[in-house]
Amino acid sequence: MIAKVITDISLDREFDYLVPPELEPILRIGSAVTVPFGRTTRTGYVLSLAETSSYDPGKLRGLSGIANDRPAIPENLIKLGKWIAEYYCATQEHAIRTLLPAAVRSGRVREKKCRLYSVSDLAAAEKYMIEHARETRLAKRIAVLQMVIRKGEGPKAEFATESGFSASAFDALCKEGLISMREEAVSDDFDDAVETLPDSPLTPSADQRKALDQISEMLASRTPSHVQLLFGTTNSGKTEVYLQAISKVLEMGKSAIVLVPEISLTPQTVRRFRARFGKRLSVLHSRLSDRERFDEWNKINSGKVQIAIGARSALFAPFDNLGLIVVDEEHDSSYKQSESPRYHARDVAVVRGKLENACVILGSATPAAESLYNAQQGKFMLCRMAAQVDNKPAPVIRIVDRRLDPAPEPGVSNLLSPILIHAVEERLERGEQAILFLNRRGYARTLCCPQCGYEARCPECSINYNYTYSRSREVLSCHLCGGVVPAPQVCPECGWHEIHYFGSGTEKLESCARAVFSGARIGRMDSDLMRSADDYEVVLDKFRRGRLDILVGTQMIAKGLHFPGVTLVGVVNADLGLSMPDFRAQERTFQMLTQVAGRAGRGERRGEVIFQTTRDSDVLRFAANLDFEGFSKFDLEFRELLNYPPFTRLIAIFFKGEKEADVAEYAAYFAGKLAAYQHDKLRITPPAPAPVEKIRNQFRYMMVVRGTGLKTIREAIRVLALHHTPPAGVTVAVDVDAQHLM
């Protein structure tokens, strides 16, 4: 038998090894193995098994053995990994590596095991005690045997707490075989601190019943598609649909995966699902420690839980009888991985569902253009949930044109309009809560000198005004490369003392709110402050319990959070995202505004939303009217005219290196090779400097391939990117179905 193995070196190549006879009964696809590789021994995974090899069998080397410190990968995930490698132009090693958390894959974290002791043979123990009852020298051993018989199986420490316990007598009985030991895997239950009261399924609304009936038909394989696009208005009860659909799947003896886009949503989602399903679920996300991630993964792999909840990586939970995958907020861009393999979790979920005969629910109040198009084309089942739970009215949304505001008083921030200030003050007087949203962190975006015109820019990156000022830390940071420098107190060029900061972020918004709404309890959530899952939960718990009056934040507070006390949402600079040079900018802005507007009015009182802007925009008007259909028609007409997704597929290819001439030359060579694959339904944009030309002193060029019938050229791109060697210092990155062109 031949095992085709990939090693831990990214060569995008399988190696054939002979399987020793003693390993044939236990070896399977996905097994972790050790193999001779050159003069070293490496770890790899078996991708397939075959009877013959294209290489001379006499020259093949044999497997060294099974890597017992690494778990096997389920065969269904191996198939998924192969598809990811091929479709997203990644090496097989990168794709397979993605299937396992690093803590599991590396073997550095071992399974925790507890040694449990018990009497190995009760009859033999009783005979021993009877025969040696009068022997004083064995009295301690007999006392220990009586203790172990009385207490039953347990760890040694449990017996040691008893009076009369003798460690030497215990060890002697173990050597004689009267007391036996076995090891049992144990895991820390990290959710013990999360207390939840159990709840019961709610009576479905008419819309929810319609969605659940369609899901039941899908689970019974009586529909043309295994994917449902659950297009549900904010607060229409999508989560209850997820919960009841999962209950049905569990009754069928199958498992479920629930994906959420943001780590900030995980604690709230876990609490909701824990209340319904108890401890039948596991949590997987990037903020877990290695030990936590290892234990959660093993709970799934051992069948101790039937539900996995988490962000993107939870998609690869090793269930062997998967019945349902839920992708909540399916439109969210965070489902797209930024490093190789650059997969989109929503699309991979659809493929995994197809491979494993599982149903997939894509839920959103603002579906991605690609998902809506697939539903319109009949590839997905579409279910519309238009009514809010309990028929609550939609929030009142107003657009405030800041150009009409009176001139601000000298020295007074004009970040908040008089209309928004008045609206917040009304809520504070009534004991209600408000959210102030600004999708930009930091205190200011630009440091400049009015005397000499100096502007602080990151020397390693090319974008203008990319240094962000943090007042609390007194630093300038670049959000592109991560560089940080102390904030100067005087102009570095001319020494002028009155340097100015322009632009606003959430830190400045918080400072402004504290000055305007004195006495109000204000919290802030952005990635500068939220460094762990506990940080999210602390702030959200305070807000949930009414210990904060105003919550200031970025997009992490815009999605999926349910706070009945919030009756006002103020969006500062609502048009901020429209200035991005990207064909998805309109869609992202509409989705963000709709999502954050949905945080208002989820309780008894009707909500109000205020969009502050300084420009006329059709996108803002559609968002203010919560008119998704109108916006979708408007946006899709624009995309069809320019031949952009979802009417075509798109592949972005990035070239980078320290020497711009080398980057430009290799990009041109690469484009020349692809020219042979040009056809009338394909457009290849020649390489040119990327919109962000330089990051971390690396010059960046980009070319775009878009059209239909991309399979052949995608295969060619994969070969060129992975198996051709670029000049020293130049790297190539391929982004299939790219979500941005920056």
Stockholm file with secondary structure:
# STOCKHOLM 1.0

chainA/1-742         MIAKVITDISLDREFDYLVPPELEPILRIGSAVTVPFGRTTRTGYVLSLAETSSYDPGKLRGLSGIANDRPAIPENLIKLGKWIAEYYCATQEHAIRTLLPAAVRSGRVREKKCRLYSVSDLAAAEKYMIEHARETRLAKRIAVLQMVIRKGEGPKAEFATESGFSASAFDALCKEGLISMREEAVSDDFDDAVETLPDSPLTPSADQRKALDQISEMLASRTPSHVQLLFGTTNSGKTEVYLQAISKVLEMGKSAIVLVPEISLTPQTVRRFRARFGKRLSVLHSRLSDRERFDEWNKINSGKVQIAIGARSALFAPFDNLGLIVVDEEHDSSYKQSESPRYHARDVAVVRGKLENACVILGSATPAAESLYNAQQGKFMLCRMAAQVDNKPAPVIRIVDRRLDPAPEPGVSNLLSPILIHAVEERLERGEQAILFLNRRGYARTLCCPQCGYEARCPECSINYNYTYSRSREVLSCHLCGGVVPAPQVCPECGWHEIHYFGSGTEKLESCARAVFSGARIGRMDSDLMRSADDYEVVLDKFRRGRLDILVGTQMIAKGLHFPGVTLVGVVNADLGLSMPDFRAQERTFQMLTQVAGRAGRGERRGEVIFQTTRDSDVLRFAANLDFEGFSKFDLEFRELLNYPPFTRLIAIFFKGEKEADVAEYAAYFAGKLAAYQHDKLRITPPAPAPVEKIRNQFRYMMVVRGTGLKTIREAIRVLALHHTPPAGVTVAVDVDAQHLM
#=GR chainA/1-742 SS CEEEEEESSCCSCCEEEECCGGGTTTCCTTCEEEEEETTEEEEEEEEEEESCCSSCGGGCCBCCEECTTSCCCCHHHHHHHHHHHHHTTCCHHHHHHHTSCHHHHSSCSCCCEEEEEEESCHHHHHHHHHHTTTCGGGHHHHHHHHHHHHHCSBCHHHHHTSTTCCHHHHHHHHHHTSEEEEEEECCCCTTTTCCCCCCCCCCCCHHHHHHHHHHHHHHTTCSSCSEEEEEECTTSCHHHHHHHHHHHHHHTTCEEEEECSCGGGHHHHHHHHHHHHTTSEEEECTTSCHHHHHHHHHHHHTTSCSEEEESGGGGGCCCSSEEEEEEETTTCGGGBCSSSSCCBHHHHHHHHHHHTTCEEEEEESSCCHHHHHHHHTTSSEEEEECSCGGGCCCCEEEEEEGGGSCCCCTTCCCSSCHHHHHHHHHHHHHTCEEEEECSCCSSBSEEECTTTCCBCCCTTCCSTTCEEEETTTTEEEETTTCCEEECCSSCTTTCCSCCEEESCCHHHHHHHHHHHSTTCCEEEESTTTCCSHHHHHHHHHHHHTTCCSEEEESGGGTSSCCCTTEEEEEETTTTGGGGSSSTTHHHHHHHHHHHHHTTSSCSSSCCEEEEEESSCCHHHHHHHTTCHHHHHHHHHHHHHHHTCTTSSEEEEEEEEESCHHHHHHHHHHHHHHHGGGCCTTEEEEEEEEEEEEEETTEEEEEEEEEESCCHHHHHHHHHHHHHSCCCTTCEEEEEETCSCCC
#=GC SS_cons         CEEEEEESSCCSCCEEEECCGGGTTTCCTTCEEEEEETTEEEEEEEEEEESCCSSCGGGCCBCCEECTTSCCCCHHHHHHHHHHHHHTTCCHHHHHHHTSCHHHHSSCSCCCEEEEEEESCHHHHHHHHHHTTTCGGGHHHHHHHHHHHHHCSBCHHHHHTSTTCCHHHHHHHHHHTSEEEEEEECCCCTTTTCCCCCCCCCCCCHHHHHHHHHHHHHHTTCSSCSEEEEEECTTSCHHHHHHHHHHHHHHTTCEEEEECSCGGGHHHHHHHHHHHHTTSEEEECTTSCHHHHHHHHHHHHTTSCSEEEESGGGGGCCCSSEEEEEEETTTCGGGBCSSSSCCBHHHHHHHHHHHTTCEEEEEESSCCHHHHHHHHTTSSEEEEECSCGGGCCCCEEEEEEGGGSCCCCTTCCCSSCHHHHHHHHHHHHHTCEEEEECSCCSSBSEEECTTTCCBCCCTTCCSTTCEEEETTTTEEEETTTCCEEECCSSCTTTCCSCCEEESCCHHHHHHHHHHHSTTCCEEEESTTTCCSHHHHHHHHHHHHTTCCSEEEESGGGTSSCCCTTEEEEEETTTTGGGGSSSTTHHHHHHHHHHHHHTTSSCSSSCCEEEEEESSCCHHHHHHHTTCHHHHHHHHHHHHHHHTCTTSSEEEEEEEEESCHHHHHHHHHHHHHHHGGGCCTTEEEEEEEEEEEEEETTEEEEEEEEEESCCHHHHHHHHHHHHHSCCCTTCEEEEEETCSCCC
//
